[in-house]
Amino acid sequence: MHAFDVLGDPVRRRILELLATGEQTSGAVVTVIQQEFGISQPAVSQHLRVLRENGFASVRAMGTRRLYSVESGPLEEVDAWLDRFRQFWGQRLDALGTELARGKRERRLREEAEEPPVGG
C-alpha cells in the first residue's frame, strides 16, 4: 500500500496523531477513536494493523497490553516527496512573514505617535 493510501484515511491519520504524543496502549487508542469516529473496536484494530503492516507504527507487548508507537521511516519518505512542493508555499509564507512584520512596525509607530510626551 502506498504511503498516501495509508494516510488518506482520517481514522489512520488520527491514530498517528495520538501516537505522535507518545506510546499508547491499544485500549487508549480504541477509546479515543471510538469516541471521535463511532467505529467498533475490531475496526480500530484493523486500522492499527494497516499502520503496523505498512511501517507507520510498531507494537510491543507488555504483559497483556499492546503498546503502539510511531515509526518515522514512512513519514520521512512522505516528507521527502513533499519537499519538491515546498517552494510553492515557502514563498507565500515568506511574504506572509513580511506583511506581519510590516503590520507590527506600523502599529508600533502609530502607538509611539499617539503617546503624550514624557514630563508634558
Biopython code that builds the backbone (N, CA, C, O; Angstrom):
import numpy as np
from Bio.PDB.StructureBuilder import StructureBuilder

atoms = [
    (1, "MET", "N", (0.854, -1.173, 0.000)),
    (1, "MET", "CA", (0.000, 0.000, 0.000)),
    (1, "MET", "C", (0.901, 1.238, 0.000)),
    (1, "MET", "O", (1.881, 1.292, 0.744)),
    (2, "HIS", "N", (0.580, 2.210, -0.815)),
    (2, "HIS", "CA", (1.352, 3.446, -0.899)),
    (2, "HIS", "C", (1.110, 4.283, 0.361)),
    (2, "HIS", "O", (0.032, 4.223, 0.954)),
    (3, "ALA", "N", (2.113, 5.058, 0.763)),
    (3, "ALA", "CA", (2.019, 5.869, 1.978)),
    (3, "ALA", "C", (0.788, 6.767, 1.977)),
    (3, "ALA", "O", (0.124, 6.913, 3.004)),
    (4, "PHE", "N", (0.477, 7.374, 0.824)),
    (4, "PHE", "CA", (-0.669, 8.268, 0.783)),
    (4, "PHE", "C", (-1.994, 7.508, 0.851)),
    (4, "PHE", "O", (-3.009, 8.077, 1.255)),
    (5, "ASP", "N", (-1.999, 6.248, 0.468)),
    (5, "ASP", "CA", (-3.192, 5.430, 0.665)),
    (5, "ASP", "C", (-3.414, 5.189, 2.153)),
    (5, "ASP", "O", (-4.544, 5.227, 2.641)),
    (6, "VAL", "N", (-2.329, 4.943, 2.858)),
    (6, "VAL", "CA", (-2.408, 4.739, 4.309)),
    (6, "VAL", "C", (-2.870, 6.027, 4.978)),
    (6, "VAL", "O", (-3.780, 6.009, 5.807)),
    (7, "LEU", "N", (-2.240, 7.149, 4.614)),
    (7, "LEU", "CA", (-2.538, 8.427, 5.250)),
    (7, "LEU", "C", (-3.833, 9.064, 4.748)),
    (7, "LEU", "O", (-4.316, 10.029, 5.338)),
    (8, "GLY", "N", (-4.391, 8.536, 3.674)),
    (8, "GLY", "CA", (-5.621, 9.082, 3.121)),
    (8, "GLY", "C", (-6.833, 8.847, 3.995)),
    (8, "GLY", "O", (-7.858, 9.506, 3.821)),
    (9, "ASP", "N", (-6.735, 7.931, 4.919)),
    (9, "ASP", "CA", (-7.869, 7.623, 5.789)),
    (9, "ASP", "C", (-7.808, 8.495, 7.048)),
    (9, "ASP", "O", (-6.789, 8.499, 7.737)),
    (10, "PRO", "N", (-8.878, 9.232, 7.359)),
    (10, "PRO", "CA", (-8.854, 10.119, 8.524)),
    (10, "PRO", "C", (-8.678, 9.393, 9.853)),
    (10, "PRO", "O", (-8.097, 9.948, 10.785)),
    (11, "VAL", "N", (-9.171, 8.160, 9.953)),
    (11, "VAL", "CA", (-9.001, 7.396, 11.198)),
    (11, "VAL", "C", (-7.520, 7.081, 11.400)),
    (11, "VAL", "O", (-7.000, 7.238, 12.504)),
    (12, "ARG", "N", (-6.845, 6.641, 10.353)),
    (12, "ARG", "CA", (-5.420, 6.318, 10.491)),
    (12, "ARG", "C", (-4.592, 7.571, 10.771)),
    (12, "ARG", "O", (-3.638, 7.529, 11.548)),
    (13, "ARG", "N", (-4.960, 8.689, 10.132)),
    (13, "ARG", "CA", (-4.238, 9.932, 10.431)),
    (13, "ARG", "C", (-4.409, 10.308, 11.901)),
    (13, "ARG", "O", (-3.453, 10.726, 12.556)),
    (14, "ARG", "N", (-5.623, 10.158, 12.415)),
    (14, "ARG", "CA", (-5.883, 10.497, 13.824)),
    (14, "ARG", "C", (-5.122, 9.560, 14.753)),
    (14, "ARG", "O", (-4.591, 10.001, 15.773)),
    (15, "ILE", "N", (-5.061, 8.283, 14.420)),
    (15, "ILE", "CA", (-4.295, 7.340, 15.230)),
    (15, "ILE", "C", (-2.831, 7.771, 15.266)),
    (15, "ILE", "O", (-2.208, 7.755, 16.328)),
    (16, "LEU", "N", (-2.282, 8.152, 14.124)),
    (16, "LEU", "CA", (-0.889, 8.614, 14.099)),
    (16, "LEU", "C", (-0.707, 9.868, 14.947)),
    (16, "LEU", "O", (0.311, 10.018, 15.622)),
    (17, "GLU", "N", (-1.683, 10.767, 14.916)),
    (17, "GLU", "CA", (-1.607, 11.957, 15.772)),
    (17, "GLU", "C", (-1.552, 11.561, 17.243)),
    (17, "GLU", "O", (-0.781, 12.130, 18.016)),
    (18, "LEU", "N", (-2.368, 10.587, 17.625)),
    (18, "LEU", "CA", (-2.355, 10.112, 19.013)),
    (18, "LEU", "C", (-0.999, 9.504, 19.364)),
    (18, "LEU", "O", (-0.442, 9.771, 20.429)),
    (19, "LEU", "N", (-0.481, 8.687, 18.456)),
    (19, "LEU", "CA", (0.792, 8.024, 18.717)),
    (19, "LEU", "C", (1.961, 9.008, 18.712)),
    (19, "LEU", "O", (2.985, 8.758, 19.347)),
    (20, "ALA", "N", (1.812, 10.124, 18.000)),
    (20, "ALA", "CA", (2.876, 11.126, 17.949)),
    (20, "ALA", "C", (3.102, 11.775, 19.313)),
    (20, "ALA", "O", (4.168, 12.338, 19.559)),
    (21, "THR", "N", (2.112, 11.702, 20.200)),
    (21, "THR", "CA", (2.273, 12.267, 21.542)),
    (21, "THR", "C", (3.027, 11.321, 22.462)),
    (21, "THR", "O", (3.398, 11.701, 23.572)),
    (22, "GLY", "N", (3.257, 10.101, 22.015)),
    (22, "GLY", "CA", (3.972, 9.103, 22.806)),
    (22, "GLY", "C", (3.299, 7.748, 22.692)),
    (22, "GLY", "O", (2.189, 7.622, 22.177)),
    (23, "GLU", "N", (3.987, 6.759, 23.178)),
    (23, "GLU", "CA", (3.492, 5.387, 23.117)),
    (23, "GLU", "C", (2.111, 5.293, 23.766)),
    (23, "GLU", "O", (1.872, 5.871, 24.826)),
    (24, "GLN", "N", (1.213, 4.561, 23.121)),
    (24, "GLN", "CA", (-0.172, 4.422, 23.596)),
    (24, "GLN", "C", (-0.568, 2.953, 23.643)),
    (24, "GLN", "O", (-0.140, 2.160, 22.805)),
    (25, "THR", "N", (-1.377, 2.601, 24.612)),
    (25, "THR", "CA", (-1.921, 1.244, 24.629)),
    (25, "THR", "C", (-2.994, 1.157, 23.555)),
    (25, "THR", "O", (-3.598, 2.160, 23.174)),
    (26, "SER", "N", (-3.217, -0.055, 23.079)),
    (26, "SER", "CA", (-4.265, -0.230, 22.077)),
    (26, "SER", "C", (-5.612, 0.179, 22.662)),
    (26, "SER", "O", (-6.454, 0.738, 21.959)),
    (27, "GLY", "N", (-5.814, -0.096, 23.941)),
    (27, "GLY", "CA", (-7.072, 0.281, 24.596)),
    (27, "GLY", "C", (-7.295, 1.786, 24.602)),
    (27, "GLY", "O", (-8.412, 2.252, 24.380)),
    (28, "ALA", "N", (-6.235, 2.547, 24.856)),
    (28, "ALA", "CA", (-6.349, 4.008, 24.860)),
    (28, "ALA", "C", (-6.680, 4.522, 23.467)),
    (28, "ALA", "O", (-7.508, 5.419, 23.304)),
    (29, "VAL", "N", (-6.029, 3.947, 22.470)),
    (29, "VAL", "CA", (-6.295, 4.355, 21.080)),
    (29, "VAL", "C", (-7.743, 4.025, 20.719)),
    (29, "VAL", "O", (-8.454, 4.856, 20.154)),
    (30, "VAL", "N", (-8.166, 2.823, 21.046)),
    (30, "VAL", "CA", (-9.535, 2.394, 20.731)),
    (30, "VAL", "C", (-10.547, 3.333, 21.387)),
    (30, "VAL", "O", (-11.521, 3.728, 20.747)),
    (31, "THR", "N", (-10.334, 3.690, 22.638)),
    (31, "THR", "CA", (-11.267, 4.563, 23.356)),
    (31, "THR", "C", (-11.436, 5.906, 22.646)),
    (31, "THR", "O", (-12.560, 6.358, 22.428)),
    (32, "VAL", "N", (-10.325, 6.538, 22.288)),
    (32, "VAL", "CA", (-10.395, 7.845, 21.625)),
    (32, "VAL", "C", (-11.044, 7.732, 20.249)),
    (32, "VAL", "O", (-11.918, 8.524, 19.894)),
    (33, "ILE", "N", (-10.608, 6.744, 19.486)),
    (33, "ILE", "CA", (-11.125, 6.604, 18.114)),
    (33, "ILE", "C", (-12.604, 6.252, 18.125)),
    (33, "ILE", "O", (-13.363, 6.752, 17.295)),
    (34, "GLN", "N", (-13.025, 5.403, 19.047)),
    (34, "GLN", "CA", (-14.452, 5.075, 19.134)),
    (34, "GLN", "C", (-15.276, 6.318, 19.462)),
    (34, "GLN", "O", (-16.349, 6.521, 18.893)),
    (35, "GLN", "N", (-14.776, 7.153, 20.380)),
    (35, "GLN", "CA", (-15.495, 8.377, 20.740)),
    (35, "GLN", "C", (-15.567, 9.353, 19.569)),
    (35, "GLN", "O", (-16.609, 9.960, 19.322)),
    (36, "GLU", "N", (-14.459, 9.500, 18.853)),
    (36, "GLU", "CA", (-14.398, 10.500, 17.798)),
    (36, "GLU", "C", (-15.035, 10.049, 16.481)),
    (36, "GLU", "O", (-15.609, 10.861, 15.756)),
    (37, "PHE", "N", (-14.932, 8.752, 16.176)),
    (37, "PHE", "CA", (-15.403, 8.277, 14.875)),
    (37, "PHE", "C", (-16.586, 7.317, 14.968)),
    (37, "PHE", "O", (-17.218, 7.014, 13.955)),
    (38, "GLY", "N", (-16.889, 6.839, 16.167)),
    (38, "GLY", "CA", (-18.027, 5.948, 16.339)),
    (38, "GLY", "C", (-17.872, 4.604, 15.650)),
    (38, "GLY", "O", (-18.852, 4.032, 15.172)),
    (39, "ILE", "N", (-16.645, 4.096, 15.597)),
    (39, "ILE", "CA", (-16.428, 2.794, 14.967)),
    (39, "ILE", "C", (-16.117, 1.746, 16.029)),
    (39, "ILE", "O", (-15.767, 2.085, 17.159)),
    (40, "SER", "N", (-16.242, 0.487, 15.667)),
    (40, "SER", "CA", (-16.076, -0.615, 16.610)),
    (40, "SER", "C", (-14.610, -0.873, 16.944)),
    (40, "SER", "O", (-13.710, -0.416, 16.240)),
    (41, "GLN", "N", (-14.389, -1.601, 18.012)),
    (41, "GLN", "CA", (-13.034, -1.982, 18.418)),
    (41, "GLN", "C", (-12.336, -2.798, 17.337)),
    (41, "GLN", "O", (-11.161, -2.550, 17.065)),
    (42, "PRO", "N", (-13.017, -3.771, 16.701)),
    (42, "PRO", "CA", (-12.348, -4.507, 15.623)),
    (42, "PRO", "C", (-11.946, -3.607, 14.452)),
    (42, "PRO", "O", (-10.913, -3.832, 13.822)),
    (43, "ALA", "N", (-12.761, -2.591, 14.160)),
    (43, "ALA", "CA", (-12.415, -1.673, 13.068)),
    (43, "ALA", "C", (-11.173, -0.864, 13.432)),
    (43, "ALA", "O", (-10.306, -0.650, 12.584)),
    (44, "VAL", "N", (-11.079, -0.412, 14.680)),
    (44, "VAL", "CA", (-9.881, 0.320, 15.124)),
    (44, "VAL", "C", (-8.671, -0.599, 15.049)),
    (44, "VAL", "O", (-7.603, -0.188, 14.594)),
    (45, "SER", "N", (-8.829, -1.819, 15.485)),
    (45, "SER", "CA", (-7.729, -2.788, 15.428)),
    (45, "SER", "C", (-7.263, -3.001, 13.987)),
    (45, "SER", "O", (-6.069, -3.152, 13.728)),
    (46, "GLN", "N", (-8.209, -3.011, 13.062)),
    (46, "GLN", "CA", (-7.862, -3.170, 11.647)),
    (46, "GLN", "C", (-7.013, -1.990, 11.168)),
    (46, "GLN", "O", (-6.042, -2.185, 10.437)),
    (47, "HIS", "N", (-7.371, -0.767, 11.575)),
    (47, "HIS", "CA", (-6.586, 0.412, 11.210)),
    (47, "HIS", "C", (-5.185, 0.345, 11.825)),
    (47, "HIS", "O", (-4.201, 0.698, 11.176)),
    (48, "LEU", "N", (-5.102, -0.105, 13.063)),
    (48, "LEU", "CA", (-3.789, -0.263, 13.702)),
    (48, "LEU", "C", (-2.947, -1.287, 12.940)),
    (48, "LEU", "O", (-1.739, -1.115, 12.775)),
    (49, "ARG", "N", (-3.596, -2.341, 12.483)),
    (49, "ARG", "CA", (-2.890, -3.365, 11.709)),
    (49, "ARG", "C", (-2.347, -2.800, 10.395)),
    (49, "ARG", "O", (-1.212, -3.090, 10.018)),
    (50, "VAL", "N", (-3.145, -2.003, 9.705)),
    (50, "VAL", "CA", (-2.699, -1.382, 8.452)),
    (50, "VAL", "C", (-1.491, -0.494, 8.721)),
    (50, "VAL", "O", (-0.515, -0.528, 7.971)),
    (51, "LEU", "N", (-1.550, 0.296, 9.782)),
    (51, "LEU", "CA", (-0.418, 1.165, 10.127)),
    (51, "LEU", "C", (0.824, 0.338, 10.429)),
    (51, "LEU", "O", (1.926, 0.677, 9.995)),
    (52, "ARG", "N", (0.645, -0.733, 11.164)),
    (52, "ARG", "CA", (1.767, -1.604, 11.536)),
    (52, "ARG", "C", (2.351, -2.306, 10.317)),
    (52, "ARG", "O", (3.569, -2.325, 10.139)),
    (53, "GLU", "N", (1.503, -2.876, 9.483)),
    (53, "GLU", "CA", (1.975, -3.628, 8.316)),
    (53, "GLU", "C", (2.652, -2.751, 7.270)),
    (53, "GLU", "O", (3.452, -3.235, 6.469)),
    (54, "ASN", "N", (2.329, -1.461, 7.281)),
    (54, "ASN", "CA", (2.929, -0.536, 6.327)),
    (54, "ASN", "C", (4.057, 0.285, 6.934)),
    (54, "ASN", "O", (4.541, 1.235, 6.319)),
    (55, "GLY", "N", (4.472, -0.080, 8.137)),
    (55, "GLY", "CA", (5.641, 0.517, 8.760)),
    (55, "GLY", "C", (5.428, 1.847, 9.451)),
    (55, "GLY", "O", (6.398, 2.455, 9.905)),
    (56, "PHE", "N", (4.193, 2.325, 9.551)),
    (56, "PHE", "CA", (3.922, 3.609, 10.208)),
    (56, "PHE", "C", (3.879, 3.492, 11.720)),
    (56, "PHE", "O", (4.067, 4.484, 12.424)),
    (57, "ALA", "N", (3.634, 2.300, 12.223)),
    (57, "ALA", "CA", (3.538, 2.083, 13.665)),
    (57, "ALA", "C", (4.199, 0.767, 14.017)),
    (57, "ALA", "O", (4.294, -0.149, 13.200)),
    (58, "SER", "N", (4.650, 0.702, 15.249)),
    (58, "SER", "CA", (5.180, -0.560, 15.757)),
    (58, "SER", "C", (4.420, -0.895, 17.033)),
    (58, "SER", "O", (3.806, -0.026, 17.653)),
    (59, "VAL", "N", (4.468, -2.152, 17.412)),
    (59, "VAL", "CA", (3.767, -2.600, 18.604)),
    (59, "VAL", "C", (4.710, -3.461, 19.430)),
    (59, "VAL", "O", (5.526, -4.210, 18.892)),
    (60, "ARG", "N", (4.584, -3.341, 20.726)),
    (60, "ARG", "CA", (5.333, -4.220, 21.618)),
    (60, "ARG", "C", (4.399, -4.674, 22.729)),
    (60, "ARG", "O", (3.512, -3.942, 23.168)),
    (61, "ALA", "N", (4.629, -5.903, 23.164)),
    (61, "ALA", "CA", (3.801, -6.457, 24.223)),
    (61, "ALA", "C", (4.387, -6.095, 25.577)),
    (61, "ALA", "O", (5.600, -6.137, 25.783)),
    (62, "MET", "N", (3.499, -5.740, 26.493)),
    (62, "MET", "CA", (3.883, -5.521, 27.890)),
    (62, "MET", "C", (2.829, -6.239, 28.723)),
    (62, "MET", "O", (1.774, -5.690, 29.042)),
    (63, "GLY", "N", (3.147, -7.473, 29.060)),
    (63, "GLY", "CA", (2.154, -8.311, 29.717)),
    (63, "GLY", "C", (1.028, -8.591, 28.751)),
    (63, "GLY", "O", (1.251, -9.095, 27.650)),
    (64, "THR", "N", (-0.179, -8.266, 29.161)),
    (64, "THR", "CA", (-1.335, -8.492, 28.293)),
    (64, "THR", "C", (-1.665, -7.269, 27.431)),
    (64, "THR", "O", (-2.547, -7.316, 26.574)),
    (65, "ARG", "N", (-0.946, -6.187, 27.676)),
    (65, "ARG", "CA", (-1.216, -4.958, 26.912)),
    (65, "ARG", "C", (-0.340, -4.885, 25.674)),
    (65, "ARG", "O", (0.752, -5.451, 25.628)),
    (66, "ARG", "N", (-0.845, -4.170, 24.667)),
    (66, "ARG", "CA", (-0.085, -3.904, 23.451)),
    (66, "ARG", "C", (0.147, -2.411, 23.371)),
    (66, "ARG", "O", (-0.796, -1.622, 23.416)),
    (67, "LEU", "N", (1.414, -2.026, 23.252)),
    (67, "LEU", "CA", (1.788, -0.619, 23.208)),
    (67, "LEU", "C", (2.214, -0.253, 21.792)),
    (67, "LEU", "O", (3.102, -0.881, 21.216)),
    (68, "TYR", "N", (1.575, 0.764, 21.245)),
    (68, "TYR", "CA", (1.848, 1.212, 19.878)),
    (68, "TYR", "C", (2.638, 2.508, 19.904)),
    (68, "TYR", "O", (2.459, 3.346, 20.788)),
    (69, "SER", "N", (3.515, 2.658, 18.921)),
    (69, "SER", "CA", (4.265, 3.899, 18.759)),
    (69, "SER", "C", (4.470, 4.178, 17.275)),
    (69, "SER", "O", (4.348, 3.283, 16.438)),
    (70, "VAL", "N", (4.783, 5.432, 16.962)),
    (70, "VAL", "CA", (5.009, 5.855, 15.579)),
    (70, "VAL", "C", (6.378, 5.394, 15.119)),
    (70, "VAL", "O", (7.341, 5.414, 15.886)),
    (71, "GLU", "N", (6.461, 4.986, 13.880)),
    (71, "GLU", "CA", (7.739, 4.708, 13.223)),
    (71, "GLU", "C", (7.956, 5.813, 12.191)),
    (71, "GLU", "O", (7.061, 6.106, 11.398)),
    (72, "SER", "N", (9.112, 6.412, 12.198)),
    (72, "SER", "CA", (9.336, 7.605, 11.375)),
    (72, "SER", "C", (9.675, 7.312, 9.913)),
    (72, "SER", "O", (9.522, 8.200, 9.075)),
    (73, "GLY", "N", (10.119, 6.131, 9.583)),
    (73, "GLY", "CA", (10.570, 5.834, 8.226)),
    (73, "GLY", "C", (9.610, 6.234, 7.120)),
    (73, "GLY", "O", (9.979, 7.025, 6.252)),
    (74, "PRO", "N", (8.394, 5.716, 7.125)),
    (74, "PRO", "CA", (7.456, 6.093, 6.060)),
    (74, "PRO", "C", (7.116, 7.583, 6.063)),
    (74, "PRO", "O", (6.858, 8.161, 5.007)),
    (75, "LEU", "N", (7.114, 8.203, 7.232)),
    (75, "LEU", "CA", (6.824, 9.633, 7.303)),
    (75, "LEU", "C", (7.972, 10.442, 6.713)),
    (75, "LEU", "O", (7.749, 11.503, 6.130)),
    (76, "GLU", "N", (9.191, 9.949, 6.861)),
    (76, "GLU", "CA", (10.341, 10.613, 6.242)),
    (76, "GLU", "C", (10.252, 10.521, 4.721)),
    (76, "GLU", "O", (10.627, 11.458, 4.017)),
    (77, "GLU", "N", (9.759, 9.403, 4.220)),
    (77, "GLU", "CA", (9.573, 9.249, 2.778)),
    (77, "GLU", "C", (8.509, 10.221, 2.265)),
    (77, "GLU", "O", (8.671, 10.812, 1.198)),
    (78, "VAL", "N", (7.427, 10.386, 3.017)),
    (78, "VAL", "CA", (6.379, 11.336, 2.644)),
    (78, "VAL", "C", (6.953, 12.751, 2.662)),
    (78, "VAL", "O", (6.693, 13.544, 1.758)),
    (79, "ASP", "N", (7.727, 13.059, 3.687)),
    (79, "ASP", "CA", (8.345, 14.379, 3.793)),
    (79, "ASP", "C", (9.272, 14.648, 2.614)),
    (79, "ASP", "O", (9.275, 15.750, 2.066)),
    (80, "ALA", "N", (10.050, 13.655, 2.223)),
    (80, "ALA", "CA", (10.950, 13.812, 1.076)),
    (80, "ALA", "C", (10.155, 14.059, -0.208)),
    (80, "ALA", "O", (10.562, 14.868, -1.042)),
    (81, "TRP", "N", (9.044, 13.377, -0.366)),
    (81, "TRP", "CA", (8.212, 13.578, -1.545)),
    (81, "TRP", "C", (7.625, 14.997, -1.544)),
    (81, "TRP", "O", (7.601, 15.667, -2.576)),
    (82, "LEU", "N", (7.155, 15.442, -0.379)),
    (82, "LEU", "CA", (6.576, 16.778, -0.263)),
    (82, "LEU", "C", (7.613, 17.879, -0.450)),
    (82, "LEU", "O", (7.264, 19.007, -0.799)),
    (83, "ASP", "N", (8.869, 17.564, -0.222)),
    (83, "ASP", "CA", (9.936, 18.559, -0.288)),
    (83, "ASP", "C", (9.959, 19.293, -1.623)),
    (83, "ASP", "O", (10.228, 20.493, -1.663)),
    (84, "ARG", "N", (9.682, 18.593, -2.704)),
    (84, "ARG", "CA", (9.719, 19.242, -4.014)),
    (84, "ARG", "C", (8.591, 20.242, -4.210)),
    (84, "ARG", "O", (8.620, 21.023, -5.161)),
    (85, "PHE", "N", (7.599, 20.235, -3.328)),
    (85, "PHE", "CA", (6.481, 21.164, -3.433)),
    (85, "PHE", "C", (6.567, 22.322, -2.442)),
    (85, "PHE", "O", (5.767, 23.255, -2.511)),
    (86, "ARG", "N", (7.519, 22.268, -1.531)),
    (86, "ARG", "CA", (7.636, 23.312, -0.504)),
    (86, "ARG", "C", (7.892, 24.685, -1.103)),
    (86, "ARG", "O", (7.512, 25.698, -0.515)),
    (87, "GLN", "N", (8.527, 24.732, -2.260)),
    (87, "GLN", "CA", (8.786, 26.020, -2.906)),
    (87, "GLN", "C", (7.498, 26.801, -3.153)),
    (87, "GLN", "O", (7.500, 28.031, -3.132)),
    (88, "PHE", "N", (6.396, 26.081, -3.386)),
    (88, "PHE", "CA", (5.141, 26.746, -3.695)),
    (88, "PHE", "C", (4.538, 27.443, -2.486)),
    (88, "PHE", "O", (3.931, 28.505, -2.622)),
    (89, "TRP", "N", (4.698, 26.856, -1.309)),
    (89, "TRP", "CA", (4.149, 27.543, -0.148)),
    (89, "TRP", "C", (5.223, 28.298, 0.624)),
    (89, "TRP", "O", (4.887, 29.169, 1.426)),
    (90, "GLY", "N", (6.501, 27.996, 0.411)),
    (90, "GLY", "CA", (7.572, 28.706, 1.097)),
    (90, "GLY", "C", (7.580, 30.185, 0.775)),
    (90, "GLY", "O", (7.731, 31.017, 1.669)),
    (91, "GLN", "N", (7.417, 30.517, -0.494)),
    (91, "GLN", "CA", (7.395, 31.929, -0.899)),
    (91, "GLN", "C", (6.203, 32.646, -0.286)),
    (91, "GLN", "O", (6.319, 33.795, 0.140)),
    (92, "ARG", "N", (5.077, 31.985, -0.240)),
    (92, "ARG", "CA", (3.883, 32.605, 0.339)),
    (92, "ARG", "C", (4.050, 32.814, 1.839)),
    (92, "ARG", "O", (3.613, 33.830, 2.377)),
    (93, "LEU", "N", (4.681, 31.858, 2.514)),
    (93, "LEU", "CA", (4.917, 32.016, 3.947)),
    (93, "LEU", "C", (5.913, 33.145, 4.216)),
    (93, "LEU", "O", (5.762, 33.894, 5.181)),
    (94, "ASP", "N", (6.927, 33.263, 3.361)),
    (94, "ASP", "CA", (7.867, 34.374, 3.491)),
    (94, "ASP", "C", (7.145, 35.707, 3.317)),
    (94, "ASP", "O", (7.381, 36.648, 4.074)),
    (95, "ALA", "N", (6.266, 35.784, 2.320)),
    (95, "ALA", "CA", (5.509, 37.012, 2.075)),
    (95, "ALA", "C", (4.592, 37.325, 3.259)),
    (95, "ALA", "O", (4.447, 38.482, 3.653)),
    (96, "LEU", "N", (3.984, 36.300, 3.812)),
    (96, "LEU", "CA", (3.131, 36.500, 4.988)),
    (96, "LEU", "C", (3.957, 37.035, 6.149)),
    (96, "LEU", "O", (3.519, 37.949, 6.847)),
    (97, "GLY", "N", (5.132, 36.486, 6.362)),
    (97, "GLY", "CA", (6.018, 36.960, 7.422)),
    (97, "GLY", "C", (6.380, 38.423, 7.239)),
    (97, "GLY", "O", (6.417, 39.187, 8.203)),
    (98, "THR", "N", (6.645, 38.809, 6.003)),
    (98, "THR", "CA", (6.962, 40.204, 5.699)),
    (98, "THR", "C", (5.783, 41.111, 6.024)),
    (98, "THR", "O", (5.957, 42.170, 6.626)),
    (99, "GLU", "N", (4.582, 40.697, 5.625)),
    (99, "GLU", "CA", (3.389, 41.506, 5.899)),
    (99, "GLU", "C", (3.106, 41.612, 7.389)),
    (99, "GLU", "O", (2.706, 42.673, 7.868)),
    (100, "LEU", "N", (3.306, 40.535, 8.119)),
    (100, "LEU", "CA", (3.094, 40.578, 9.570)),
    (100, "LEU", "C", (4.081, 41.531, 10.226)),
    (100, "LEU", "O", (3.704, 42.315, 11.097)),
    (101, "ALA", "N", (5.337, 41.469, 9.816)),
    (101, "ALA", "CA", (6.354, 42.370, 10.365)),
    (101, "ALA", "C", (6.017, 43.817, 10.033)),
    (101, "ALA", "O", (6.156, 44.699, 10.881)),
    (102, "ARG", "N", (5.573, 44.065, 8.799)),
    (102, "ARG", "CA", (5.199, 45.422, 8.383)),
    (102, "ARG", "C", (4.038, 45.934, 9.237)),
    (102, "ARG", "O", (4.049, 47.085, 9.674)),
    (103, "GLY", "N", (3.054, 45.096, 9.472)),
    (103, "GLY", "CA", (1.904, 45.485, 10.295)),
    (103, "GLY", "C", (2.316, 45.795, 11.724)),
    (103, "GLY", "O", (1.830, 46.764, 12.307)),
    (104, "LYS", "N", (3.195, 44.999, 12.293)),
    (104, "LYS", "CA", (3.684, 45.261, 13.656)),
    (104, "LYS", "C", (4.437, 46.582, 13.719)),
    (104, "LYS", "O", (4.260, 47.358, 14.659)),
    (105, "ARG", "N", (5.269, 46.837, 12.728)),
    (105, "ARG", "CA", (6.058, 48.075, 12.691)),
    (105, "ARG", "C", (5.129, 49.273, 12.584)),
    (105, "ARG", "O", (5.303, 50.255, 13.306)),
    (106, "GLU", "N", (4.149, 49.208, 11.698)),
    (106, "GLU", "CA", (3.213, 50.316, 11.524)),
    (106, "GLU", "C", (2.404, 50.555, 12.796)),
    (106, "GLU", "O", (2.168, 51.705, 13.168)),
    (107, "ARG", "N", (1.980, 49.497, 13.461)),
    (107, "ARG", "CA", (1.223, 49.619, 14.708)),
    (107, "ARG", "C", (2.087, 50.270, 15.787)),
    (107, "ARG", "O", (1.626, 51.148, 16.517)),
    (108, "ARG", "N", (3.355, 49.827, 15.880)),
    (108, "ARG", "CA", (4.276, 50.395, 16.874)),
    (108, "ARG", "C", (4.491, 51.885, 16.618)),
    (108, "ARG", "O", (4.467, 52.684, 17.554)),
    (109, "LEU", "N", (4.701, 52.264, 15.354)),
    (109, "LEU", "CA", (4.913, 53.671, 15.013)),
    (109, "LEU", "C", (3.671, 54.500, 15.327)),
    (109, "LEU", "O", (3.784, 55.627, 15.808)),
    (110, "ARG", "N", (2.498, 53.955, 15.060)),
    (110, "ARG", "CA", (1.243, 54.648, 15.361)),
    (110, "ARG", "C", (1.094, 54.858, 16.863)),
    (110, "ARG", "O", (0.714, 55.939, 17.310)),
    (111, "GLU", "N", (1.396, 53.818, 17.637)),
    (111, "GLU", "CA", (1.282, 53.913, 19.099)),
    (111, "GLU", "C", (2.284, 54.912, 19.658)),
    (111, "GLU", "O", (1.966, 55.669, 20.576)),
    (112, "GLU", "N", (3.498, 54.916, 19.104)),
    (112, "GLU", "CA", (4.504, 55.876, 19.562)),
    (112, "GLU", "C", (4.075, 57.306, 19.253)),
    (112, "GLU", "O", (4.335, 58.213, 20.044)),
    (113, "ALA", "N", (3.430, 57.513, 18.128)),
    (113, "ALA", "CA", (2.990, 58.849, 17.732)),
    (113, "ALA", "C", (1.833, 59.329, 18.619)),
    (113, "ALA", "O", (1.659, 60.531, 18.814)),
    (114, "GLU", "N", (1.055, 58.400, 19.147)),
    (114, "GLU", "CA", (-0.100, 58.744, 19.965)),
    (114, "GLU", "C", (0.262, 58.980, 21.419)),
    (114, "GLU", "O", (-0.527, 59.573, 22.154)),
    (115, "GLU", "N", (1.453, 58.527, 21.866)),
    (115, "GLU", "CA", (1.838, 58.678, 23.258)),
    (115, "GLU", "C", (2.128, 60.138, 23.575)),
    (115, "GLU", "O", (2.778, 60.824, 22.786)),
    (116, "PRO", "N", (1.651, 60.623, 24.726)),
    (116, "PRO", "CA", (1.977, 62.004, 25.105)),
    (116, "PRO", "C", (3.453, 62.106, 25.483)),
    (116, "PRO", "O", (4.036, 61.130, 25.956)),
    (117, "PRO", "N", (4.058, 63.264, 25.282)),
    (117, "PRO", "CA", (5.472, 63.423, 25.624)),
    (117, "PRO", "C", (5.688, 63.198, 27.112)),
    (117, "PRO", "O", (4.830, 63.534, 27.928)),
    (118, "VAL", "N", (6.827, 62.632, 27.461)),
    (118, "VAL", "CA", (7.170, 62.368, 28.866)),
    (118, "VAL", "C", (7.433, 63.716, 29.538)),
    (118, "VAL", "O", (8.145, 64.571, 29.011)),
    (119, "GLY", "N", (6.829, 63.874, 30.728)),
    (119, "GLY", "CA", (7.016, 65.098, 31.504)),
    (119, "GLY", "C", (6.184, 66.256, 30.989)),
    (119, "GLY", "O", (6.409, 67.403, 31.373)),
    (120, "GLY", "N", (5.228, 65.967, 30.124)),
    (120, "GLY", "CA", (4.475, 67.027, 29.485)),
    (120, "GLY", "C", (3.149, 67.158, 30.049)),
    (120, "GLY", "O", (2.377, 68.015, 29.619)),
]
sb = StructureBuilder()
sb.init_structure("model")
sb.init_model(0)
sb.init_chain("A")
sb.init_seg("    ")
for serial, (resi, resn, name, xyz) in enumerate(atoms, 1):
    if name == "N":
        sb.init_residue(resn, " ", resi, " ")
    sb.init_atom(name, np.array(xyz, "f"), 0.0, 1.0, " ", f" {name:<3s}", serial, name[0])
structure = sb.get_structure()
